[in-house]
Amino acid sequence: MSSRPRQLGIVVAGVALVGSGGWFAGSQMQSPADAAAAHRPPQAQPVTVAVERRPLTASVITQGSVEYASPRRVTLAGPVGPPDSGSGDSGAGDAAVQRVTKAPVAGARVKEGDVLMQVSGRPVLVLRGSVPMYRTLGPGASGDDVEQLERALGRLGFDPGGSDGTYGQGDAAAVSRWYGSKGFRAQEPSFADRQQLGTLEAAVTTARQALLAAQNPGGAEESGGGAGASAGAGAGAGGEAERLRLRAAQQQSDTADAALSAFRAGYGTKVPAGEIVFLPDLPARLDKVSVKTGDTPSGPVGTVTSSEVVVQAVVPGSDATLLRAGMTARVETPDGEEVEGRLVALGDDVPKNDAGDDKDAPVAPDGGSGGDASAPVPIRISVPSGKLTENADGSAKVTIEVGASDGDVLTVPIAALHTSADGQATVRVRRGTTVVRVSVEAGLSAEGRVEVTPSGDTLKAGDPVVVGR
C-alpha cells in the first residue's frame, strides 16, 4: 500500500515540472514586432542648460609679440675716410679694402654724438636727423643735410657759428673739435688733395708770369736812321702779334685762377659719407648687429629701435570694427607677467617696420581698411616704460575689453538663442514635460553666452533652456 502513494507523488511532480518549463519557454518567446520594439533607442530628450544671472564682459582676445618699437636698418651711405683709400690719410694709390675694425654691440644704447662702430680705424658717428646721409659734406656744400649737421653740432656744444645750410670754415672747425673730443682726427685734405692744390697754385703762378711778359714785351731798342725806317715798315704786323699774345696770356691766367678758386672752394676738412649716420629718434637701442670685426660693411650693419616696448598683434577684420585707439588692453606673458597697456594704433595707423625683417604681423591686402571681414588687421599696444623688457622678442596674450553689461543680467548660451525671419529672438524653455517658446531681446554677447531680456517674468535664473537634442 505504501508504494502507490509514492508513485502518485512522482507523477504529480513530473507534471508540475513540465508545466513550469512550458511557462518559462512561453515567456521567452517574442514576436518580431516585440523584438524590434525592445531594441528601439529611447526617445531623445532635449539638452538643456540653466539660465544664469551674472555680469557679462565682451573682449577681443589675440596672441601678439613683444617688440622694441620703431625698428630701423642702419646702412653706411659710403666709404669712411677718402673714397679711394682705407685709412684717414694715405698716400696716393693706397686703395685698401675697408674692413670693420670695431663692430657695433647688440643691446647697446646709442645717443647723439656716439661712435657706433669703426671701419679701417675711422669712426662711424650717430647724429639725430630726418635727412639721410647721402654724400660727403665739406666746403662749398649746401642743403638741408648741411643745416642738419650744423644744428647737431650746436646741440653737442660745437657751435659752427650758425645753421645757414652752407658748409663753411666755421663748420669745418666745429667738425674738427667734435672729432677730437672722440679721440679722432677729422678728415683733412688727403695727400692727393694737397698735390692737386700745389699743381693748381703753380699753374696760376706760371700763367701770371706769362701775362706780365705779354704786357711788357721789352721791344727792340730804339735806333736812328735807316733802322727806324725799317722798323716802321713792320710796325703794323708786330703790333697785332703782341695783342694776340697778350689776349692768350690773359685767358690762360683767367683759366688758372678759376681752376684754383673752384678747387679751394671744396678744399678743407670734410665729413665722408660713411662717417655719419642720421637717425630720426635718439637715444636708440642697437637691437641687432649684421657685421663682425673683419667684415666689409657693404650692406646693413645692424638694426636700431627705440627703448619703448610695444606689443604687435593682428585681429580679424570683424573684431577690428569693435576696437578704437585708447582702449585698455591687458597683456599677459607666458612667464606670468601681466601689465595694463593701451591700444595706440590699428590698421593703416600702425607704423610700418623699416627693419627689413620678417617678424612683422601679417597685414590685410587693403591695409585693414575694409574688404574681407576676416582679413587680419594689425594692432599696436603700448605698455608702461620699463615693462616687458625681459620678454622682448617673446609672445604675449592680449585681451581688450570692448563692452560690459550693466551689472548682473540674465544670460543663456548662444546656442539657445533663435532668431526668426522677422528678427524676433526666442529661447525654448522646458517646463515639466513640455517645451515652450519665450520671446526675448538679445543684448551683449561674450564668453559663449548672450544677454537676454524677456517680456515680464517669463524667464528667470535657473530655468532650463534648450540648446540641442
C-alpha positions as CSV (number, residue, x, y, z in Angstrom):
1,M,0.0,0.0,0.0
2,S,2.8,2.4,0.7
3,S,4.3,2.2,-2.9
4,R,1.1,3.6,-4.5
5,P,1.2,7.0,-2.8
6,R,4.9,7.3,-3.6
7,Q,4.3,6.7,-7.3
8,L,1.4,9.2,-7.3
9,G,3.7,11.9,-5.9
10,I,6.3,11.3,-8.5
11,V,3.7,11.6,-11.3
12,V,2.4,14.9,-9.8
13,A,5.9,16.3,-9.5
14,G,6.7,15.4,-13.2
15,V,3.5,17.1,-14.3
16,A,4.4,20.3,-12.4
17,L,7.9,20.4,-13.8
18,V,6.7,20.0,-17.4
19,G,4.2,22.8,-16.8
20,S,6.7,25.2,-15.4
21,G,9.1,24.5,-18.3
22,G,6.4,25.3,-20.8
23,W,5.6,28.5,-19.0
24,F,9.3,29.6,-19.0
25,A,9.7,28.8,-22.7
26,G,6.5,30.7,-23.5
27,S,7.6,33.8,-21.5
28,Q,10.9,33.9,-23.5
29,M,9.3,33.8,-26.9
30,Q,8.7,37.2,-28.7
31,S,7.0,38.3,-31.8
32,P,9.1,40.2,-34.4
33,A,7.3,43.4,-33.5
34,D,8.0,42.9,-29.8
35,A,11.7,42.3,-30.6
36,A,12.0,45.4,-32.7
37,A,10.3,47.5,-30.0
38,A,12.7,46.1,-27.4
39,H,15.8,47.2,-29.5
40,R,14.5,50.7,-30.4
41,P,16.5,53.5,-28.7
42,P,14.7,55.6,-26.2
43,Q,13.1,58.8,-27.5
44,A,15.7,61.7,-27.5
45,Q,15.2,64.3,-24.8
46,P,16.1,67.9,-25.2
47,V,19.5,69.0,-23.9
48,T,19.1,71.9,-21.6
49,V,21.3,74.4,-19.8
50,A,20.3,76.6,-16.9
51,V,19.7,80.3,-17.4
52,E,22.3,82.3,-15.3
53,R,22.2,85.8,-13.8
54,R,25.7,87.1,-14.0
55,P,27.8,90.0,-15.3
56,L,29.0,89.7,-18.9
57,T,32.1,91.2,-20.4
58,A,32.9,91.1,-24.1
59,S,36.6,91.0,-25.1
60,V,38.7,90.7,-28.2
61,I,41.5,88.2,-27.4
62,T,44.5,87.6,-29.6
63,Q,48.1,86.5,-29.5
64,G,50.9,89.0,-30.1
65,S,54.6,89.6,-30.0
66,V,56.6,91.8,-27.6
67,E,59.0,94.0,-29.5
68,Y,61.0,97.1,-29.2
69,A,59.4,99.9,-31.2
70,S,60.5,101.7,-34.4
71,P,63.0,99.2,-35.8
72,R,65.2,100.8,-38.5
73,R,68.0,99.4,-40.6
74,V,71.4,101.1,-40.4
75,T,73.4,101.3,-43.6
76,L,76.5,103.3,-44.3
77,A,76.0,105.8,-47.1
78,G,79.5,105.4,-48.5
79,P,83.1,104.7,-47.5
80,V,84.8,106.1,-44.4
81,G,87.9,108.3,-45.0
82,P,88.8,109.2,-48.6
83,P,86.8,107.3,-51.2
84,D,90.0,105.9,-52.7
85,S,91.7,104.6,-49.5
86,G,91.1,102.6,-46.5
87,S,92.7,104.9,-43.9
88,G,92.4,108.5,-42.9
89,D,95.4,110.0,-44.7
90,S,97.1,107.5,-47.0
91,G,99.5,108.1,-49.8
92,A,98.4,108.2,-53.4
93,G,97.5,104.8,-54.9
94,D,96.8,103.2,-51.5
95,A,93.4,101.7,-52.2
96,A,93.0,99.3,-49.3
97,V,89.7,97.4,-48.8
98,Q,87.7,98.8,-46.0
99,R,87.2,96.5,-43.0
100,V,85.2,96.7,-39.8
101,T,87.8,97.2,-37.1
102,K,85.4,97.6,-34.2
103,A,81.9,96.1,-34.6
104,P,78.8,97.6,-33.1
105,V,77.5,95.9,-30.0
106,A,73.9,94.5,-29.9
107,G,71.9,95.8,-27.0
108,A,74.0,99.0,-26.6
109,R,72.2,102.3,-26.0
110,V,73.2,104.8,-28.6
111,K,72.9,108.6,-28.1
112,E,73.6,111.6,-30.2
113,G,77.3,112.0,-30.9
114,D,78.3,108.4,-30.1
115,V,80.7,106.3,-32.1
116,L,78.6,103.4,-33.4
117,M,81.5,101.4,-34.9
118,Q,84.9,101.8,-36.6
119,V,85.8,101.0,-40.1
120,S,89.5,100.9,-41.1
121,G,90.3,102.8,-37.9
122,R,87.8,105.6,-38.7
123,P,84.7,106.3,-36.7
124,V,81.1,106.0,-37.7
125,L,79.2,108.6,-35.6
126,V,75.5,109.0,-34.9
127,L,73.5,112.2,-35.1
128,R,69.8,113.0,-34.9
129,G,68.2,114.0,-38.2
130,S,65.5,113.0,-40.7
131,V,67.5,113.6,-43.8
132,P,69.7,110.5,-44.5
133,M,73.4,110.9,-45.1
134,Y,73.9,110.5,-48.9
135,R,77.1,112.4,-49.8
136,T,80.4,113.8,-48.4
137,L,79.9,117.1,-46.6
138,G,82.6,119.7,-47.0
139,P,83.4,123.3,-48.0
140,G,81.1,124.5,-50.7
141,A,78.3,122.0,-50.0
142,S,74.8,123.4,-49.1
143,G,71.4,122.0,-48.4
144,D,69.1,120.5,-45.8
145,D,71.7,117.9,-44.8
146,V,74.3,120.6,-44.1
147,E,71.8,122.5,-42.0
148,Q,71.0,119.3,-40.2
149,L,74.7,118.7,-39.4
150,E,75.1,122.3,-38.2
151,R,72.2,122.0,-35.8
152,A,73.5,118.7,-34.4
153,L,77.0,120.2,-33.9
154,G,75.3,123.0,-32.0
155,R,73.4,120.6,-29.7
156,L,76.6,118.8,-28.9
157,G,78.4,122.0,-27.9
158,F,80.4,122.6,-31.0
159,D,78.8,125.7,-32.4
160,P,79.7,126.2,-36.1
161,G,78.6,129.8,-36.0
162,G,75.1,129.4,-37.3
163,S,73.0,127.0,-39.3
164,D,72.6,128.6,-42.7
165,G,72.8,125.3,-44.6
166,T,76.2,126.2,-46.3
167,Y,79.3,124.4,-45.2
168,G,82.0,127.0,-44.3
169,Q,85.1,127.4,-42.2
170,G,83.0,127.5,-39.0
171,D,81.5,124.2,-39.9
172,A,85.0,122.7,-40.6
173,A,86.3,124.0,-37.3
174,A,83.4,122.6,-35.4
175,V,83.7,119.2,-37.0
176,S,87.4,119.1,-36.1
177,R,86.6,119.9,-32.5
178,W,83.9,117.2,-32.4
179,Y,86.1,114.5,-33.8
180,G,88.9,115.5,-31.5
181,S,86.6,115.1,-28.5
182,K,86.1,111.5,-29.6
183,G,89.8,110.8,-30.0
184,F,89.9,111.0,-33.8
185,R,91.1,113.5,-36.4
186,A,88.6,114.9,-38.7
187,Q,89.1,114.1,-42.4
188,E,91.6,116.7,-43.6
189,P,92.8,117.1,-47.2
190,S,94.5,114.0,-48.4
191,F,97.9,113.7,-49.9
192,A,96.4,113.8,-53.4
193,D,94.4,116.9,-52.5
194,R,97.5,118.7,-51.3
195,Q,99.3,117.7,-54.5
196,Q,96.5,118.9,-56.6
197,L,96.4,122.2,-54.7
198,G,100.1,122.7,-55.3
199,T,99.8,121.9,-59.0
200,L,97.0,124.5,-59.4
201,E,98.8,127.1,-57.5
202,A,101.9,126.6,-59.7
203,A,99.8,126.9,-62.8
204,V,98.4,130.2,-61.6
205,T,102.0,131.5,-61.0
206,T,103.1,130.4,-64.4
207,A,100.1,132.0,-66.1
208,R,100.6,135.3,-64.3
209,Q,104.2,135.4,-65.3
210,A,103.3,134.8,-68.9
211,L,100.7,137.6,-68.7
212,L,103.3,140.0,-67.3
213,A,105.7,139.1,-70.1
214,A,103.0,139.7,-72.7
215,Q,102.0,143.0,-71.1
216,N,105.7,144.2,-71.2
217,P,107.3,142.6,-74.3
218,G,110.6,144.6,-73.9
219,G,110.8,145.6,-77.6
220,A,113.9,146.3,-79.6
221,E,115.9,149.4,-78.5
222,E,115.1,152.4,-80.5
223,S,117.7,153.2,-83.2
224,G,118.0,156.1,-85.6
225,G,118.4,156.5,-89.3
226,G,117.7,153.6,-91.6
227,A,116.9,151.3,-88.8
228,G,114.0,153.4,-87.8
229,A,112.7,153.4,-91.3
230,S,112.9,149.7,-91.4
231,A,111.1,149.2,-88.1
232,G,108.4,151.5,-89.2
233,A,107.8,149.2,-92.2
234,G,107.0,146.2,-89.9
235,A,105.2,148.0,-87.0
236,G,101.7,147.0,-88.1
237,A,102.4,143.3,-88.1
238,G,104.4,143.3,-84.9
239,G,101.7,145.2,-83.0
240,E,99.0,142.7,-84.0
241,A,101.1,139.7,-82.8
242,E,101.7,141.3,-79.4
243,R,98.0,141.9,-79.0
244,L,97.3,138.2,-79.7
245,R,100.0,137.1,-77.3
246,L,98.6,139.4,-74.6
247,R,95.0,138.0,-75.1
248,A,96.2,134.4,-75.0
249,A,98.2,135.1,-71.8
250,Q,95.2,136.8,-70.2
251,Q,92.9,133.8,-71.0
252,Q,95.4,131.3,-69.6
253,S,95.7,133.4,-66.4
254,D,91.9,133.6,-66.0
255,T,91.5,129.8,-66.5
256,A,94.2,129.0,-64.0
257,D,92.7,131.4,-61.4
258,A,89.2,129.8,-61.9
259,A,90.5,126.3,-61.5
260,L,92.3,127.2,-58.3
261,S,89.3,129.0,-56.9
262,A,87.0,126.1,-57.7
263,F,89.3,123.6,-56.0
264,R,89.8,125.8,-53.0
265,A,86.0,126.1,-52.6
266,G,85.9,122.4,-51.8
267,Y,89.2,122.1,-50.1
268,G,89.4,121.6,-46.3
269,T,88.0,119.5,-43.5
270,K,85.2,117.2,-44.7
271,V,82.8,114.6,-43.4
272,P,82.9,111.4,-45.6
273,A,79.5,109.9,-46.5
274,G,80.1,106.8,-44.4
275,E,81.2,108.5,-41.2
276,I,77.8,109.8,-40.1
277,V,74.5,108.0,-39.7
278,F,71.5,110.2,-39.2
279,L,68.6,108.7,-37.2
280,P,65.3,110.4,-36.6
281,D,65.0,109.3,-32.9
282,L,67.8,109.3,-30.3
283,P,68.7,107.8,-28.0
284,A,68.2,104.4,-29.7
285,R,68.8,100.8,-28.8
286,L,71.0,98.7,-31.1
287,D,68.8,95.7,-31.5
288,K,70.7,93.6,-34.0
289,V,74.2,93.6,-35.5
290,S,74.8,92.3,-39.0
291,V,78.6,92.7,-39.2
292,K,81.5,91.5,-37.2
293,T,85.2,92.6,-37.0
294,G,86.9,91.9,-40.3
295,D,83.8,92.2,-42.5
296,T,83.4,94.6,-45.3
297,P,80.5,96.9,-44.5
298,S,78.7,96.5,-47.8
299,G,75.1,96.3,-46.5
300,P,73.1,96.9,-43.4
301,V,75.4,96.9,-40.4
302,G,72.5,96.5,-37.9
303,T,69.1,97.4,-36.7
304,V,68.2,100.1,-34.1
305,T,65.0,100.5,-32.2
306,S,63.7,102.9,-29.7
307,S,63.8,102.0,-26.0
308,E,60.0,101.7,-25.9
309,V,58.5,98.2,-25.8
310,V,55.3,97.6,-27.7
311,V,53.1,94.6,-28.4
312,Q,52.3,93.9,-32.1
313,A,49.3,91.7,-32.9
314,V,46.6,91.1,-35.5
315,V,42.9,90.6,-35.2
316,P,40.2,89.5,-37.7
317,G,38.6,92.4,-39.5
318,S,35.3,91.6,-37.8
319,D,36.9,92.1,-34.4
320,A,38.7,95.2,-35.5
321,T,35.4,97.0,-36.0
322,L,34.9,96.8,-32.3
323,L,38.2,98.4,-31.4
324,R,39.3,102.0,-31.2
325,A,42.5,103.8,-30.2
326,G,42.7,104.5,-26.5
327,M,41.1,101.2,-25.3
328,T,42.7,99.4,-22.3
329,A,44.5,96.2,-23.1
330,R,45.6,93.5,-20.7
331,V,48.9,91.9,-21.7
332,E,50.0,88.5,-20.2
333,T,53.3,86.8,-21.0
334,P,53.9,83.0,-20.7
335,D,56.0,83.5,-17.6
336,G,53.1,85.2,-15.7
337,E,54.0,88.8,-16.1
338,E,50.8,90.9,-16.6
339,V,50.6,94.6,-17.4
340,E,47.9,97.0,-18.5
341,G,48.6,98.6,-21.8
342,R,46.8,100.8,-24.3
343,L,45.7,100.3,-27.9
344,V,47.5,103.1,-29.7
345,A,47.1,102.2,-33.4
346,L,45.3,99.8,-35.6
347,G,45.0,99.2,-39.4
348,D,46.8,101.8,-41.5
349,D,47.8,103.8,-38.5
350,V,50.2,101.1,-37.3
351,P,53.7,102.3,-38.2
352,K,55.4,100.2,-40.9
353,N,58.5,98.3,-40.0
354,D,61.7,99.7,-41.5
355,A,63.9,96.9,-40.2
356,G,63.6,94.7,-43.3
357,D,62.9,91.5,-41.2
358,D,60.1,89.0,-41.4
359,K,58.6,89.3,-37.9
360,D,56.0,91.9,-38.9
361,A,52.5,90.8,-38.2
362,P,50.6,90.0,-41.5
363,V,48.5,92.8,-42.9
364,A,45.4,92.6,-45.0
365,P,45.8,93.3,-48.7
366,D,43.8,96.5,-48.2
367,G,45.7,97.5,-45.1
368,G,42.9,96.6,-42.8
369,S,40.7,99.5,-44.1
370,G,37.9,97.3,-45.5
371,G,37.1,94.4,-47.7
372,D,37.1,90.9,-46.4
373,A,35.8,90.9,-42.8
374,S,38.1,88.0,-41.9
375,A,41.3,89.6,-43.3
376,P,43.8,90.3,-40.5
377,V,44.2,93.8,-39.2
378,P,47.4,94.9,-37.4
379,I,47.2,96.5,-33.9
380,R,49.8,98.0,-31.7
381,I,49.7,98.1,-27.8
382,S,51.8,100.4,-25.8
383,V,52.9,99.4,-22.3
384,P,54.3,101.4,-19.4
385,S,58.0,102.3,-19.6
386,G,60.3,99.6,-18.3
387,K,57.7,96.9,-18.5
388,L,58.0,93.6,-20.5
389,T,61.7,94.3,-21.3
390,E,62.6,90.8,-20.1
391,N,60.1,89.4,-22.5
392,A,61.1,91.3,-25.6
393,D,61.1,89.1,-28.7
394,G,58.6,86.8,-26.9
395,S,54.9,86.2,-27.2
396,A,52.0,87.6,-25.2
397,K,48.3,87.2,-24.8
398,V,46.3,90.4,-25.5
399,T,42.8,90.9,-24.1
400,I,40.9,94.1,-25.0
401,E,37.5,94.7,-23.3
402,V,35.1,96.0,-25.8
403,G,31.9,96.0,-23.8
404,A,30.3,95.0,-20.4
405,S,26.8,94.5,-19.1
406,D,25.3,96.9,-16.5
407,G,25.7,94.6,-13.5
408,D,24.2,91.1,-13.3
409,V,21.9,90.2,-16.3
410,L,20.1,87.1,-17.5
411,T,22.3,85.1,-19.8
412,V,21.8,82.0,-21.9
413,P,24.2,80.0,-24.2
414,I,24.4,81.4,-27.7
415,A,23.2,78.1,-29.0
416,A,19.9,78.6,-27.1
417,L,19.0,81.8,-28.9
418,H,16.9,81.5,-32.1
419,T,16.0,84.4,-34.4
420,S,13.1,84.3,-36.9
421,A,13.0,85.8,-40.3
422,D,11.3,88.9,-38.9
423,G,14.1,89.4,-36.4
424,Q,12.3,88.2,-33.3
425,A,14.6,86.4,-30.9
426,T,13.3,83.5,-28.8
427,V,14.5,80.8,-26.4
428,R,12.9,77.4,-25.8
429,V,12.3,76.6,-22.2
430,R,11.5,73.2,-20.8
431,R,8.6,73.3,-18.3
432,G,8.0,69.8,-16.9
433,T,7.4,67.5,-19.9
434,T,6.7,70.3,-22.4
435,V,8.9,72.9,-24.2
436,V,7.6,76.4,-24.7
437,R,9.0,79.4,-26.6
438,V,9.7,82.6,-24.8
439,S,10.3,85.9,-26.7
440,V,13.4,87.8,-25.6
441,E,15.5,90.8,-26.6
442,A,19.2,89.9,-27.2
443,G,21.9,92.1,-25.9
444,L,25.7,91.8,-25.3
445,S,27.3,88.6,-26.4
446,A,30.5,87.3,-24.8
447,E,32.2,84.2,-23.4
448,G,29.8,81.9,-25.4
449,R,26.7,83.5,-23.8
450,V,24.3,86.2,-24.7
451,E,22.4,88.7,-22.5
452,V,18.6,88.3,-22.9
453,T,15.7,90.4,-21.7
454,P,12.3,88.6,-21.6
455,S,8.9,90.1,-21.6
456,G,7.7,90.2,-18.0
457,D,8.6,87.3,-15.7
458,T,8.5,84.6,-18.4
459,L,12.2,83.7,-17.8
460,K,14.3,83.6,-14.7
461,A,17.6,82.3,-13.4
462,G,17.7,78.5,-13.2
463,D,15.2,77.9,-16.0
464,P,16.4,75.1,-18.3
465,V,16.7,76.4,-21.9
466,V,17.1,74.0,-24.8
467,V,20.4,74.1,-26.6
468,G,20.0,70.8,-28.6
469,R,18.7,67.3,-28.6
